[in-house]
Amino acid sequence: MARFDGHDLVIAIDAATYLTLVFRFQSAARFRSNFSAALRAALEDFGAPRTLLSALNDVKFFCDLELGYHTDLRRVQRNLNDLPRAHRDPCVPAEAVAMRFGGPLALPAPSAH
């Protein structure tokens, strides 16, 4: 968070690419939609393929399913990162992260609900 010209701004940076998002913090209730709008605009500005924007919608769908079974967001996140993605090598995000950082795959998600 930063304050500029009387406005609270959210500044978010993707660690892998340093893609930076900046948007006004209006309220907690609007955070998600404002973050999504900033991300969508940034991806469009840089010519991200529509397949990436479509993938975001797919992940949201699977996230909604996971949330129907689990309340632990860390478990939901882990499960989403174990979900294979089409046209990626490696196709599993958890494997891609492990390869990028040169480490082993993370421990399995906690067995809590």
Secondary structure, 3 states (H helix, E strand, C coil): CEEECCEEEEEEECCCCCCEEEEECCCHHHHHHHHHHHHHHHHHHCCCCHHHHHHHHHHHHHHHHHHHHCCCHHHHHHHHHCCCCCCCCCCCHHHHHHHHHCCCCCCCCCCCC
